[in-house]
Amino acid sequence: MRITFFFLYICSGLVFSISAQTAFTKGVIHDSIPVLGAANESFALYLPERYQENELSSIVFIFDPGARAAIGIGSFIEVSEKYGHILVCSNNSRNGPYERNFDIANNLFNHIFSNFTVKEDEMYISGFSGGSRLASAIASLTNKFAGVIGCGAGFSNIKEHMPSTQNYAYVGLCGDRDMNYRELLENKDYLNLIKFNSTLITYDGDHSWPPPEQISRAFDWLRLQKLKKSPPEASKEILGLYKSDYDRIGPFKEAGALLYASEQYERILKSYSPMVSVDSLAKQYQELLTSADYKKRLASHTNVLKMERKLAGKLRAQITSDFKNPGETDFGWWEKELNKLNTLKKRKGVEVDKMVYRIKFDLFVRAYSRKNAPLYSSNEEQAALVDRFLDMLYPRKE
């Protein structure tokens, strides 16, 4: 594919390239910078305060599903200042055909690598929702990135776009109210099965860009992967990262967020051994796993995921059928099914509440995306169906 050949060419001389560039103020987002050689394409740029023009810099390429470059960069500013990463986000790449987005990405890469001196071994790529799938596809096709941060979605359904034998490290970031939460859990199982260097960080959040705190957790983990390959003097920084990770467990337990605590224990044990002695931590983890409270939470979580798989499958199949044949849509059936979901929510169980949120938002996105011209072409009857369905899903308050 074109993008693969492009990266092979660019990266072969990347660390030796020093080009003149426009002076940009550090510490602010510069939006709508024209991409040279590409008509009507632009990007947003953020340079950390420590940035030096004549020094090699690490970089993060970011892809937002709605081509909102300044928004895409927003959650990464804190980690940019922490680690010195240049941030770059396209104003043109959006949910749509991969070939179109690959062309946009190629133009952006060509501009950046021609105007900035970048560390070849510290290039990262991230995206949210459809941008997450795009980021993983680019990383998998090129194998030229050190790490991928996939936010709110996993991989495309194209085999070549998925992690397999590549060298990059992968972090999945997903709120547990996100419609793609179950997908990210399944991706974790797949990546563990093929022994891919990866981790999944979940948190209390919906389908939106992760907040800076969660982005920072992802980059701390990626930093650890780099330090593992470093000389012994990196041990002090490794211990600092370990302490930061360990200190998260107590608040999770105190808040009763035992699933987050379990995930954190698991990640620490997998990531830091044998560099750090984790015997006492392993004992704490086992105590958590055997506690009655945790077993109850885990059973509830597991049962709800099974319920969600069944309900979501039925509703997704029906909405797909209705979009194909809008004149045959049984709105009475939909009213009945949506009332069932709302009744389930009234049980006030935390896991059930999150499940209902995920299912309803998934239906919303599937319906609303039909208004996205690059993805679908719809007629008046289908457009009317979308509007009526959205009103049923989230009734407007008078």
C-alpha positions as CSV (number, residue, x, y, z in Angstrom):
1,M,0.0,0.0,0.0
2,R,1.2,3.6,-0.7
3,I,1.5,4.5,3.0
4,T,3.9,1.7,3.6
5,F,6.3,2.7,0.9
6,F,6.1,6.3,1.9
7,F,7.2,5.5,5.5
8,L,10.0,3.3,4.4
9,Y,11.3,6.1,2.3
10,I,10.9,8.9,4.9
11,C,12.2,7.0,7.9
12,S,15.3,5.8,6.1
13,G,16.8,9.3,6.4
14,L,14.6,10.7,9.2
15,V,17.2,11.3,11.9
16,F,19.6,13.0,9.5
17,S,17.0,15.5,8.2
18,I,17.3,19.2,9.3
19,S,15.1,21.6,7.5
20,A,14.2,25.2,7.8
21,Q,10.8,25.8,9.5
22,T,8.6,28.6,10.5
23,A,9.1,29.7,14.1
24,F,6.0,28.8,16.2
25,T,5.4,30.0,19.7
26,K,5.8,27.2,22.2
27,G,3.1,26.3,24.7
28,V,0.1,27.2,22.5
29,I,-2.1,25.4,20.0
30,H,-1.5,26.6,16.4
31,D,-4.6,25.6,14.4
32,S,-5.1,25.5,10.6
33,I,-1.4,25.4,9.5
34,P,-1.4,24.6,5.8
35,V,0.0,21.2,4.7
36,L,2.5,22.0,2.0
37,G,1.8,20.4,-1.4
38,A,-1.8,19.5,-0.4
39,A,-4.6,21.7,-1.4
40,N,-7.1,22.7,1.3
41,E,-5.4,20.5,3.9
42,S,-4.2,21.8,7.3
43,F,-3.2,20.6,10.8
44,A,-2.9,21.8,14.4
45,L,0.5,21.9,16.1
46,Y,1.6,22.1,19.7
47,L,5.3,22.6,20.7
48,P,6.1,21.9,24.4
49,E,8.1,24.6,26.3
50,R,11.2,22.4,26.2
51,Y,11.2,22.1,22.4
52,Q,14.4,23.1,20.6
53,E,14.4,23.5,16.8
54,N,17.8,22.0,16.2
55,E,17.3,19.0,18.6
56,L,15.6,15.7,17.8
57,S,12.1,15.6,19.3
58,S,9.6,12.9,20.0
59,I,6.2,13.3,18.3
60,V,2.6,12.2,18.6
61,F,0.4,12.1,15.5
62,I,-3.3,12.4,16.5
63,F,-6.4,11.7,14.5
64,D,-9.9,13.0,15.5
65,P,-12.9,11.3,13.9
66,G,-14.5,14.7,13.2
67,A,-11.4,16.4,11.8
68,R,-11.3,18.7,14.9
69,A,-7.6,19.2,15.2
70,A,-7.5,21.6,18.2
71,I,-9.9,19.4,20.1
72,G,-7.8,16.3,19.3
73,I,-4.7,18.0,20.7
74,G,-6.3,19.3,23.9
75,S,-6.1,16.1,26.1
76,F,-2.4,15.6,25.1
77,I,-1.0,19.0,26.2
78,E,-0.2,17.8,29.7
79,V,1.8,14.8,28.5
80,S,3.5,16.9,25.8
81,E,5.0,19.1,28.6
82,K,5.8,16.1,30.7
83,Y,7.7,14.2,28.0
84,G,8.5,16.8,25.4
85,H,6.4,15.4,22.6
86,I,5.5,17.5,19.6
87,L,1.7,17.2,19.0
88,V,0.3,17.1,15.5
89,C,-3.4,16.6,14.5
90,S,-5.0,16.7,11.1
91,N,-7.9,19.0,10.3
92,N,-9.0,16.8,7.4
93,S,-8.8,13.2,8.4
94,R,-12.2,12.1,9.6
95,N,-14.5,9.0,9.7
96,G,-14.6,7.7,6.2
97,P,-12.8,5.6,3.6
98,Y,-9.3,4.4,4.7
99,E,-7.7,5.2,1.3
100,R,-8.7,8.8,1.6
101,N,-7.4,9.1,5.1
102,F,-4.2,7.3,4.2
103,D,-3.6,10.0,1.5
104,I,-4.3,12.8,4.0
105,A,-1.9,11.1,6.6
106,N,0.8,10.8,4.0
107,N,0.6,14.4,3.1
108,L,0.8,15.4,6.8
109,F,3.7,13.1,7.4
110,N,5.6,14.5,4.4
111,H,5.1,18.0,5.7
112,I,6.2,17.2,9.3
113,F,9.2,15.1,8.4
114,S,10.4,17.8,6.0
115,N,10.2,20.6,8.6
116,F,10.9,19.0,12.0
117,T,13.7,16.8,13.2
118,V,12.1,13.8,14.8
119,K,13.4,10.9,16.8
120,E,12.7,7.8,14.7
121,D,12.4,5.6,17.8
122,E,10.0,8.0,19.6
123,M,7.2,8.4,17.1
124,Y,3.7,7.7,18.6
125,I,0.3,7.7,17.0
126,S,-3.2,8.0,18.6
127,G,-6.8,8.5,17.7
128,F,-10.3,8.5,19.1
129,S,-13.1,6.3,17.8
130,G,-12.7,6.0,14.0
131,G,-9.4,7.9,14.5
132,S,-8.3,5.1,16.8
133,R,-8.9,2.5,14.1
134,L,-7.0,4.6,11.6
135,A,-4.1,5.1,14.0
136,S,-3.8,1.3,14.5
137,A,-4.1,0.7,10.8
138,I,-1.2,3.1,10.0
139,A,1.0,1.7,12.7
140,S,0.3,-1.9,11.6
141,L,0.9,-1.2,7.9
142,T,4.1,0.7,8.5
143,N,5.6,-0.8,11.7
144,K,7.4,2.5,12.1
145,F,5.9,3.7,15.4
146,A,7.0,3.1,18.9
147,G,3.5,3.1,20.4
148,V,-0.2,3.4,19.6
149,I,-2.8,4.9,22.0
150,G,-6.2,3.7,20.8
151,C,-9.0,5.7,22.4
152,G,-12.6,4.6,22.4
153,A,-12.3,2.0,19.7
154,G,-10.2,-1.0,18.6
155,F,-9.2,-2.0,15.1
156,S,-10.8,-2.0,11.7
157,N,-12.2,-5.3,10.3
158,I,-9.3,-5.5,7.8
159,K,-6.7,-8.1,8.8
160,E,-3.7,-6.1,7.6
161,H,-4.8,-3.2,9.9
162,M,-4.5,-5.3,13.1
163,P,-1.6,-5.8,15.4
164,S,0.1,-9.2,14.8
165,T,3.9,-9.4,14.6
166,Q,4.7,-5.6,14.6
167,N,7.1,-4.1,17.1
168,Y,5.0,-1.2,18.5
169,A,3.5,-1.2,22.0
170,Y,-0.3,-0.7,22.2
171,V,-2.4,1.0,24.8
172,G,-6.2,0.8,24.7
173,L,-8.0,3.6,26.6
174,C,-11.7,3.3,27.1
175,G,-14.4,4.6,29.5
176,D,-16.7,1.9,30.8
177,R,-19.7,3.8,29.5
178,D,-18.3,3.9,26.0
179,M,-20.3,2.0,23.4
180,N,-17.1,0.2,22.4
181,Y,-16.1,-0.9,25.9
182,R,-16.9,-4.6,25.2
183,E,-15.0,-4.4,22.0
184,L,-11.9,-3.2,23.9
185,L,-12.2,-6.0,26.4
186,E,-12.3,-8.5,23.6
187,N,-9.3,-6.9,21.9
188,K,-7.4,-7.2,25.2
189,D,-8.0,-11.0,25.1
190,Y,-6.9,-11.2,21.5
191,L,-3.7,-9.2,22.1
192,N,-2.9,-11.3,25.2
193,L,-3.5,-14.5,23.2
194,I,-0.9,-13.5,20.5
195,K,1.4,-12.1,23.3
196,F,1.4,-8.6,21.8
197,N,3.0,-5.9,24.0
198,S,-0.2,-4.2,25.1
199,T,-2.3,-3.0,28.0
200,L,-5.9,-1.8,28.5
201,I,-6.8,1.1,30.7
202,T,-10.4,1.6,31.6
203,Y,-12.0,4.3,33.6
204,D,-15.3,6.0,34.4
205,G,-16.1,7.7,31.2
206,D,-18.2,7.8,28.0
207,H,-17.5,7.9,24.3
208,S,-15.2,10.9,24.1
209,W,-11.6,11.8,24.1
210,P,-10.0,10.6,27.4
211,P,-9.2,13.3,29.9
212,P,-5.6,14.3,30.3
213,E,-5.1,12.1,33.4
214,Q,-5.9,9.0,31.4
215,I,-3.7,10.1,28.5
216,S,-0.9,10.5,30.9
217,R,-1.4,7.0,32.3
218,A,-1.1,5.7,28.7
219,F,2.1,7.5,28.0
220,D,3.6,6.6,31.4
221,W,3.1,2.9,30.3
222,L,4.7,3.6,26.9
223,R,7.6,5.4,28.6
224,L,8.1,2.3,30.8
225,Q,8.3,0.1,27.6
226,K,11.2,2.3,26.4
227,L,13.0,2.3,29.7
228,K,13.0,-1.5,29.7
229,K,15.4,-1.3,26.8
230,S,17.5,1.4,28.4
231,P,20.8,1.1,30.5
232,P,20.6,0.4,34.3
233,E,20.6,4.1,35.1
234,A,17.0,4.1,34.0
235,S,16.0,2.2,37.2
236,K,15.3,5.4,39.2
237,E,12.7,6.6,36.7
238,I,11.2,3.1,36.5
239,L,10.8,3.1,40.3
240,G,9.1,6.5,40.0
241,L,6.6,5.1,37.5
242,Y,6.0,2.1,39.7
243,K,5.2,4.3,42.7
244,S,2.8,6.4,40.6
245,D,1.0,3.3,39.4
246,Y,1.0,1.7,42.9
247,D,-0.5,4.8,44.5
248,R,-3.6,4.6,42.3
249,I,-4.7,1.3,43.8
250,G,-5.6,2.7,47.3
251,P,-8.0,5.3,46.0
252,F,-9.7,2.7,43.7
253,K,-10.2,0.4,46.7
254,E,-11.5,3.2,48.9
255,A,-14.0,4.2,46.3
256,G,-15.2,0.6,45.9
257,A,-13.9,0.6,42.3
258,L,-12.6,-2.9,42.6
259,L,-12.6,-3.7,38.9
260,Y,-10.3,-0.7,38.3
261,A,-8.1,-1.9,41.2
262,S,-7.9,-5.4,39.8
263,E,-6.9,-4.1,36.4
264,Q,-4.2,-1.9,38.0
265,Y,-2.8,-4.8,40.0
266,E,-2.7,-6.9,36.8
267,R,-0.9,-4.2,34.8
268,I,1.7,-3.5,37.4
269,L,2.5,-7.2,37.9
270,K,2.8,-7.8,34.2
271,S,4.7,-4.6,33.4
272,Y,7.3,-4.3,36.2
273,S,8.4,-7.8,37.0
274,P,11.3,-8.7,37.3
275,M,12.6,-5.1,37.4
276,V,10.8,-4.4,40.7
277,S,10.1,-6.8,43.5
278,V,6.4,-7.4,43.3
279,D,5.9,-10.3,45.7
280,S,4.0,-8.3,48.3
281,L,1.9,-6.8,45.5
282,A,1.0,-10.2,44.1
283,K,-0.2,-11.2,47.6
284,Q,-2.4,-8.2,47.8
285,Y,-3.8,-9.0,44.4
286,Q,-4.7,-12.5,45.4
287,E,-6.4,-11.2,48.5
288,L,-8.5,-8.9,46.3
289,L,-9.4,-11.6,43.9
290,T,-10.6,-13.9,46.7
291,S,-12.6,-11.3,48.6
292,A,-16.4,-11.7,48.6
293,D,-16.9,-8.1,47.5
294,Y,-14.7,-8.4,44.5
295,K,-16.3,-11.7,43.5
296,K,-19.7,-10.1,43.6
297,R,-18.6,-7.2,41.5
298,L,-16.9,-9.4,39.0
299,A,-20.0,-11.7,38.7
300,S,-22.2,-8.7,38.1
301,H,-19.9,-7.4,35.5
302,T,-19.7,-10.7,33.7
303,N,-23.4,-11.3,33.7
304,V,-24.1,-7.8,32.4
305,L,-21.7,-8.2,29.5
306,K,-23.5,-11.4,28.6
307,M,-26.8,-9.6,28.7
308,E,-25.4,-6.8,26.7
309,R,-24.1,-9.1,24.0
310,K,-27.6,-10.6,23.5
311,L,-29.5,-7.3,23.6
312,A,-27.1,-5.3,21.5
313,G,-26.9,-8.0,18.9
314,K,-30.7,-8.0,18.5
315,L,-31.1,-4.2,18.4
316,R,-28.2,-3.8,16.0
317,A,-29.6,-6.3,13.6
318,Q,-33.0,-4.7,13.7
319,I,-31.8,-1.1,13.1
320,T,-29.7,-2.3,10.2
321,S,-32.8,-4.0,8.7
322,D,-34.9,-0.9,9.3
323,F,-32.5,1.4,7.5
324,K,-32.6,-0.9,4.5
325,N,-36.4,-1.0,4.5
326,P,-37.5,2.2,6.3
327,G,-41.1,1.9,5.1
328,E,-41.4,-1.4,7.1
329,T,-40.1,-0.1,10.4
330,D,-42.3,-1.1,13.4
331,F,-41.9,1.9,15.7
332,G,-44.2,0.2,18.2
333,W,-41.6,-2.5,18.5
334,W,-38.9,0.0,19.1
335,E,-40.9,1.9,21.7
336,K,-41.4,-1.4,23.5
337,E,-37.7,-2.3,23.4
338,L,-36.5,1.1,24.5
339,N,-38.9,1.0,27.4
340,K,-37.4,-2.3,28.4
341,L,-34.0,-0.7,28.5
342,N,-35.2,2.2,30.6
343,T,-36.9,-0.3,33.0
344,L,-33.6,-2.1,33.3
345,K,-31.9,1.1,34.2
346,K,-34.3,1.7,37.0
347,R,-32.9,-1.3,38.8
348,K,-30.1,1.1,39.8
349,G,-27.4,-1.4,39.6
350,V,-24.1,0.3,38.5
351,E,-23.1,-2.3,35.9
352,V,-26.7,-2.4,34.4
353,D,-26.8,1.4,34.3
354,K,-23.5,1.5,32.4
355,M,-24.7,-1.2,30.0
356,V,-27.9,0.6,29.2
357,Y,-25.9,3.8,28.5
358,R,-23.6,1.9,26.2
359,I,-26.4,0.2,24.2
360,K,-28.5,3.4,23.8
361,F,-25.5,5.5,22.7
362,D,-24.4,2.7,20.3
363,L,-27.9,2.9,18.7
364,F,-27.6,6.7,18.6
365,V,-24.3,6.6,16.8
366,R,-25.5,4.0,14.3
367,A,-28.5,6.1,13.5
368,Y,-26.8,9.5,13.5
369,S,-23.9,8.2,11.3
370,R,-26.4,7.7,8.5
371,K,-26.3,11.5,8.1
372,N,-22.6,11.2,7.4
373,A,-22.3,11.6,3.6
374,P,-18.8,10.1,3.3
375,L,-20.0,6.9,5.0
376,Y,-23.6,6.5,3.7
377,S,-25.9,7.8,1.1
378,S,-29.5,8.0,2.2
379,N,-32.8,9.0,0.7
380,E,-35.6,11.1,2.2
381,E,-37.4,8.1,3.7
382,Q,-34.2,6.9,5.4
383,A,-33.4,10.5,6.7
384,A,-37.0,10.7,8.2
385,L,-36.5,7.4,9.9
386,V,-33.2,8.6,11.5
387,D,-34.9,11.7,12.8
388,R,-37.8,9.9,14.3
389,F,-35.6,7.2,15.8
390,L,-33.3,9.7,17.5
391,D,-36.4,11.4,19.0
392,M,-37.5,8.1,20.4
393,L,-34.1,7.2,21.7
394,Y,-33.5,10.5,23.5
395,P,-36.9,12.4,23.7
396,R,-36.5,16.1,23.7
397,K,-37.5,17.9,26.9
398,E,-40.1,20.5,26.5
